[in-house]
């Protein structure tokens, strides 16, 4: 239960932006280090605070029964609100004069992942936790194989993320929140989308 809460899909984006902004030297140049709190604040607001507030409002309106969203049928509205909020964040971060392209591209990929999760959820209960850790894994793979100057730290973050992904997926299965197919599908969607998006940008 603790792992599921600690690596909730709405928290993973903030973790990733913290890593690229503060833990991997050379990955981000704009904004400068003293101003990167603005990026983290924006990400936290639009990928965690606003979607959470929206879910609480849905709960009070009786449109969902629990913030844990155990039933697939109740996931549509929260996921749709998250898709809109993530998309707004992507627009705000896609400002080449202020932010490195990576920061905007990361959020575009996340918004796409949430949007696809929403669409799939209309028919099948794919694991949002799987999508989140899969996307994080895909991003760290890209940073590692991209050879960006990180002082060797990218490999350690990647290995750590492999362990986290395994632990989170195991926790979801132990809680009977998903089937094996649902967690593996989520992992594949998150990682595949990020790797495919990154390959497309590199080819372009």
Phi, psi and omega in degrees: 000318181296319179296319179298323179285317183295324180247043175300142182306332180280347178264334183304317178304318179296321177299315183294319179293325175297317181297311184288331182276328188236341187249350181237091182303136176091349181284317181243130178250328178236130000284168178294160187310315182295340184258004185286347176299333179296317178298312181297320179296317180296315180297314180299320181295311188272341181253350179231302187297305184294316176298325179292315177299320178298319179293321177297319178297319178297323178296315181292331179278354179081012181278340172226156183262340184204148177288343178282344175051057181292332182266133181302320185297337182266001183273343187299307183298311178300320180290326177293316177299319178296321179299316179296315183295316178297322181295320177298317178299321180297319178296317182292328182273347180273067180229092186305331181287337184251322188234145172303148181303325181304320183296319177289318181296322177302314183288327175299315178298320179294318179297320177296319180297316179293320179297317179293323177298318177301312183295317180295323182296337177299335181238339188206144185272075176290151182280114176292326175299319178297318178298318182296309181288331176295317178296319178298317179297316179298318180297315181292329174296315180299316181294325181288310183285342179286347176069024178293142182293102181233011179066025180081359183287334182301321180296318181293321176295323179296313179297320177298320180292326176300316179294317180298315181300315179298319181293317182294315180296321177296321179295320180296323178289319180296328179277358183059030179281336182211164171272169177300320180299320182291320180287321179291325177296319178298314179300316181295320179297311181298310182292316182296320180296314181295314181294319179293318179296317179295320178295322178296319178295319181294322180290329180285000000 
